[in-house]
Amino acid sequence: MKVTRAMSPLLPLCRKLLPDRPAALSPTLLKATALELAILIGHLALYPSGITPERHRDQDPAPLPSDDGSGRNGRHGGHGGHGKYGAETTPGPTGTPHRTGTPGTLGAPGTHGTPDADSASGTSDAPDPDAPDAPRALRLPVPAGTPVVLLHGFIDNRSVFVLLRRSLARHGRRQLTSLNYSPLTCDIRTAAELLGRHIEEICARTGSPRVDVVGHSLGGLIARYYAQRLGGDRRVRTLVTLGTPHSGTRVAPLANAHPIVRQMRPGSDLLTELAAPAPGCRTRFVGFWSDLDHLMDPPETARVDHPDLLAWNVRVSGIGHLALPVHPAVAAGVRQALDLAESEAGSDARTDGLTVA
């Protein structure tokens, strides 16, 4: 069969998905491919439910004490209104650590969760984690558990986290916030800035000085840029990435017309910036990567490899890209990563990987 020039850029992806030799179609690959197709069908059915902004259950922050001790104060963490992200906050019921240096980071109108003017200007009512000597009376009460922010991938929405969100809630994560960013987003740096504003709003509203972030694919890269390059390590305690192209991916060359895709290519200006030194970054990074993730070329690009970052990389065997935020074994690994950070025992953890085939 003659292959036309128009199809030639797709050949690398086709060869990975459909190997030339039947022997290469192992039972594991066939099972993973069938699972990816099933998840894709289910996700397409759920996708419309995630397009619109989720209902935001307002939670006014505890009032700051006033001079007369009445507890009334006019300043509140910004919430409601219209903004770049759509969000829902629901109050509800792993790799080997490595560090070769000092540990070291859109929108659719009509969404909720835009921070107030204080947050936009770089200040907020949230407690400052870098100010241990601040008067106790000026700190908001911190609820049990660190808030978790879920950030989806490219041309996706919050519906991708339906199962992971449910798993986290069932195991005691009481503050869960799903964010939507616009599919028209054309710059990771801009998306990271907006993410930072939203995290400031979450900290002001919940009274927690820091948050944990779980990002799938592009969402992980946006969150990493915020934590590593925009000073977000002050707010992001743990960043868990699922199938994120930390070193760039070469898949689907025809998609280069989109500026976001170009930023995810190996050697792009943005990835070069992320590869630059990041001394003092305080965020813990946990990178889940799969040996059958065909959107990561090569699969190891989803590892967090940086000499200045405190990172754990967890290899997942037997599932593809779409299954990472859905599979129960990965959800258990995410919970473990967050729980270890909660107990400050992450440096003692050791996990060789997950096998779910």
N, C-alpha and C positions, 0 to 999 in steps of 0.2 A: 504494500500500500504506500502510495506516495504521500508524504507529509508536506503540507503547504507551509509557506513562510509564516503565515498568520498564526499557525498552530505551534510553530517551533519554540516560542518562549514558554509554552506550557509543558513541554516534554519533560523537564526535570521533575515537576510535580506529578505528572502522569506515571513516570517510571517508579516513583516512590509509592504511589497508591496502587499501581498495577504492574508489578514486577514482570520482566520478560520471561523468566523461567517459572513454571508452575511450582517447582520446589520451593521457591521463595515465598509462596503463599502459605505460610505456616498457620497452624490452627490459632495461634495467638493473634497473628495479624488479622485473620479472618474474623475472629471474635471481636477484636477491637474495632474493626471497620464496621461490622454490623451494629455494635454499640453506638458508634459515632452517628450512623445513619438514624438509629432509633432516637437518639438524643436530639439530633437535628430536627426530625419531624415533630417531636414533642415541643422543642423550643420554638419552632415556627408557630405552633398553636398558641403558645403562651406569649409570644412576642407582642401582639397588640395590647395585651394587658399591661405591658411595661412601658409603652410609649408615653402615656400621660403621666404627669407627676403623681407620685403616691400621696395619699392623704397624710398630712403631717400632724401628728398628735402633739399639740402644743404642751410644752412643759416649761412653765415659767421658772426661772432660776430662783433659788431661795433669796429673799430680799437681803441686801446688804444692810447692816445695822446703821441707823441714823444717829445723829449726835445725841438725840434724846433717848436713845436705846429702844425706840419703838419698833425697830426693824423695818421701817418704811424708807424707801429710797427710790428715787425716780429713775435710776439707771437699771436697765435690764439688758441681758444678752439679746441681740437682734434675732428675731425669728418671724416667720410669716413674710408677707409681701411677695414681690416678684424678683426672680433672680435667674442666674445662669444654670443652676442645678435644680433638679427636682429631687426631693428627699422625703423619706419616711423614717421617723424614729419610733421604734417599738420597744417600750419597756416590757420585758417578758421574764417569764420565769428565769523526714525531719533530718536529718543530715548531720554531718560532723562539723562542729564549730571550727572556724579557722580564722586566723588573723595574722597577717604578715607585717602589720604595722600598727599604729595607734588607731582605735576604732573611730570611726567618723560619725537625702531628699529623695463660644461653645454653647453656647447654651441656648435653650429654647425659651422664649418668653412665656410667662404665665406659670412659672414654677415657684415653689416655695423654698424658703430656707436662706434667703439672702442675708448676710450679716448687716448689722447696723453701721452707722457712720463711724463709730468708734473702731469696729473691727476693720473696716475698709481703710482706715488711716493708720493701721498697725497697732492699735490698742484695743483692749476689750476688758470685760468684767471677769474674764476667766483668771483663775489663780496662775501666777507665773511660776513654773517649775524651777526656774533659776533664781528664785528669791526666797531662800529658806528662812531668812530673818524677817520676812514681811509680818506685820501684826496679824495675830491669829484671827482677829475680828474682821479682817478684810478678806478672808478666804471663804469661798463658797463651800458648803458641805459636799463632799465627794461621795457619790453612790457606790455601792459595792460593785466591783468590776470596772474595768476600763472600757469606755465606749469603743465599739467596733464600727469602722466605716467600710462599706463594700463598694468597690469601683469596678464597673464592667469594662469590657474590651471594645475593640474597633467595630463600628456599625452594629452595636448591640445595645442592650438596655438592662435595667435592674432585674428583669424577669429571669436572667441567667442565674441569679442567686437564690431562687425560691427554696431549693432543697438545702443549700448550705446555711441559709438564714434560719430555716426551721431547726436544723441540727444544732446550731449555736444557741438558739433560744432554749431548746430543750435541755441543754447542758449548762444553763445558768447565766448566759450572756444577757444582761438585762437592758443594755443600751445598744441597739442595732440601728444603723442608719444606712440606707441604700441611696446612692447618688446616681442621677442620670446626667450625662453630658451630651451635648448635641452631636449628631452624626456629621454636622457641618463644621465641626472643630477642625482647624487646619494647622494648629501649632501646639505641640506638647508643652512648650514653655507657658503659653497663655493658659492652657487647661490646668497646669500645675499651680499657677497663681490663683486661679479661681478656687481650686481645691483648698488651698491654704486659707482663703477667706472663709470658706464653709467650715473648715475645721476649727477656726477661731470661734465661729458662731456656736458650734457644738460644745466646745470647752466652756464658753460663757453660759450656755443654757444648762449644761449638766453639772457644772462645777468641777469637772475633772481637769487636771492640768495637762493630761496627755491622752492620746487615743491610739488604738491599734488600727491598722489598715490592711484589708485583704483586696488585692487587685488581680483581676484576670487579664492576661494578655497585655494590651495597650494600657489598661488601667494600672497595672503594676509599674509600668514605665513612667506614667504621669506622676504617680505617688513617689517613686524613687527620685525623680527630678526635684519634686517639692522638698523631700527630706534631705537630699544630698546637696542641692545647689541653691535653695531658697531659704535656708535656715529652718526648714521644717522639722529637723531632728529635735528641735526644742519642744515640739508638740507630738511627733510620731514616735511612740515607744517601740513598737514592733511593726514591720512591714512584711506581710506574707504575699509573695507573688506566685501566681499559677500560670505557667506557660508564657512567661514574659520574655520578649527578645532582648535581654540585657546587652548582648553583644551584636545584635542585628540579625535579621533573617533574610535569606536570598529567595524565598519562595515567591511565586506569582510575579514575574518581572513586568507583566503588562499593567500591574497596579501602580507603577511608579508615577503615573499621572497625578495621584493624590499626594499632597505635600506631607501628610502624616506618614504615609508609607515610605516616602523618601527619608524621613527622619528615623525610620526603623531599619534602614539598610546598614550593613557593616561599613564603618568608616564615615558615617554621616557626621555633620558638625555637632549634632546633639549628642550622639554616642561618644564622640571624641571628648566632648565636654564632661560627660559622666565618667570617662576613663581618667580624667585629670585627678591629681591628688585631692583627697578629702579628709585631711587630718582633723581629728576631734569629732567626727560625726557620731552622734550618740544613738542613732536608731539601730535596732537589731534587724537584720534581714534574714528571711527564710525563703529560699527559692525552690519551689516544686517544679521539677522538669520530668518529662516523660520520654522514654526511648522510642515511643510510637507517635510522637507529636509531629505530624507532617507539615504543620504550619511553621515549625521551627526548623530552619535549615542552616546549620546542623542542629540536632536536638539539644546538644550541650549549650547552645546559645542562651537557653533559659536559666542557666546557672548564674548566680551572683558571684563573680570573680573580680575582686578589687582588693588591693593590699591594705587599704585603709579602712575597710568596712568589716564590721563584725557580722559574719554571715554563716548560715547553715544552708546546705544544699541537699535536697531530698530527691532522690531518683525514684520515679514511679514507673513500674513496669506493667505493660499490658493494656493501657488505655491511651486514647488520643487527646487532642486539644480540647474538644468540646466536653469531654467527660471530666476534666480536672475540677471544675467548680460544682460537679454534680455527684461524683462517685462517693459513696459513704466512707470508703477507706481514706480518701483524700480529706474528707471533712473531719475525720478523726485525727488525721495528722495536723490539720489546721488548728483544731481545738488544743491538741497537745502543745503546739508551738506557742499559742496564746497563754495557755495555762502555765507553761514553764516561765514565760516572761512575767506572769502575774506573781509567781512564787519566787522570782529572782533566782531561779535555779537553772536558767538556760545554758550557762557556761558548763554545767556538769552533764548535760544531756548528750547522748550519743545514739544516733539512729542511722543504720546503713541504707535505708530506703523502704519503699512500699512495693509489694508485689500483689497486684490485684487480678492478674490474668487467671 
